[in-house]
Amino acid sequence: MEHRQPDRPQRTRRQVLAMLAAGAGLLGAGRGQAQERVATLGIVPYLPAQRLVTLYAPLQPVLQAALGTRVELASARDYRAHVQRLRDGAYDVVVDSLFIARLAQRELGHVPVARTQVPLEPLLVVAADSAVADVAQLRGRAIAVTDRLAALTVLGTRGLRERGLAVDVDYTLVVSGSHANSLHRVLVGDAAAAIVSATTLAQVDPSLASRVRVLVPLPKGLSAVVYHAAPGWRSRAAALSQALVTFAATPPGQAFVRALGHGGLLPAREEDLRDLDPFVLEYYRLS
């Protein structure tokens, strides 16, 4: 006669279900931890990464409060890598070059949220003791730039074309990687001149800035940098814009924009960047 154990299968089933439930709870907790969102503030690499992190660190708590999540700062090795990261969706909020911001708006659906009060002011500089006294004297020479795709390069090469010098025809570009490096290239003789921004001279070491002089100012751009948000943050764009503009008016924010030479922050409307399309074409020519 078969010996029956009526309770054992039932207990085993309950135990299995309990273990599965516990396991599901643990997995759910693990997923929750893994899915904790960390937003990335991408900064266009116009200065060395360490310097950028120092300058933009005051924005971290502002963005965290506006986005409701932890924020990390990041920068790419160069402009081309920066654009690729944008296209790969690596950045949530971006401090960007003027024309790359428009490219991100057109191609990727990014939303402009703020821009600097100070315009982008390209300057053509030479060594303080240089014999170069006129743009025409740069024919056949090298000009240092941070990157071929930098907004300053786009504005600068256009301005030089208007003065009769065509890039890659009448002069060559030497890519330095940062404004400080561009100035060093001029000082050691690797380039006869450099295209930098007016704010650059406020951001680099004063002893370095004092060793160059402005040959000519070049055509200005709308803003020194534009802040924009990835399309996934569109619902927070207005709050983000308000947070940035409000911060810039506070004493810590004023110190922040003063250190960058940006004057202040203004809201950026989507239509603000549409007039930049001719320069985006120039950007494509240089890329």
PyMOL commands that set and color helices and strands:
alter all, ss='L'
color gray80, all
select helices_A, chain A and resi 7-34+49-56+59-67+79-87+98-108+135-138+151-162+179-187+200-203+206-209+231-248+251-260+270-286
alter helices_A, ss='H'
color red, helices_A
select strands_A, chain A and resi 38-43+70-75+93-96+111-116+122-127+142-145+172-175+193-197+212-217+226-229+265-267
alter strands_A, ss='S'
color yellow, strands_A
deselect
rebuild
show_as cartoon
